[in-house]
Amino acid sequence: MASSIETAVDMKAPERGRSIYDAKVSLEQAVGFMTICLQRRPERLFGGNRKILRRVQWCGTSRKPHHAPCPGAQRHCMCNETPLLSVDDLLGPGVGPVSLTLAIGERVAIMGASGAGKSLFLRQLADLDPGEGHLSLRGERREALAGPAWRRRVMLVPAQSGWWAPTVDMHVDPSEKAHAATLAHRLRLPDDILTREVRVLSTGERQRLALIRALTRSPDVLLLDEPTSGLDPDAMAAVENLLIEYSREGTGIVMVTHDAGQARRVANRSFVMEKGRLAPAWA
């Protein structure tokens, strides 16, 4: 088994970049699955093979224990675990019916023309608008949770977030301010950004700070409505890298974007919404 995985990693094909990427994904899927099956005792299977053990250790790393990545989340979940988020026949004003499952650590992009229902779909997932259908989070039905409790775990970051206090730091839990400052630095924000008044912030600063505010609350699922629409390329890349990092720690992401390039860079699966219905963006 180990030798076949090594062969996948070391293979050289004419389209080297694509082949190495596919090999890396296949390796992460296989090792992640076997790691869980062996209760994180990879040495029983791989012995002293340091290359494979490093991959096992990477796949098993989690900042939050309850956010352990689903093996196969890099493409499709290849295990029999309960989906992180399950949506069945969701129907509401301007949306549906829509059915979708989101694996632990999966990133899904939603594209489509303005007015197609993308933002309304995110609001339905966050239980902000009346609708029909069945939603569950880690197997727990939405009806079993109060609205605020559901939204703490399935958190929407709209295109224009609300700010109810004069300064940024008043929107962050005191215990998470150091974490927020670290994220602000990662997202190319000024060192004093948390102490600034909200009224002086640019649109791009507000977008990134709204994302930081959500990440410090550790939701299971992030619903992002065009999170990089007002950003320059450098800041956009920083946001994309951070989202990929958090998804690898187990956070599920559903992101609305008008940028097909961003969907290809960030998402595991992409869909196009038209008249409130979803269809795969590409094979």
Order of alpha helices (4+ residues) and beta strands (2+ residues): alpha-alpha-alpha-alpha-beta-beta-beta-alpha-beta-beta-alpha-beta-alpha-alpha-beta-alpha-beta-alpha-beta-beta
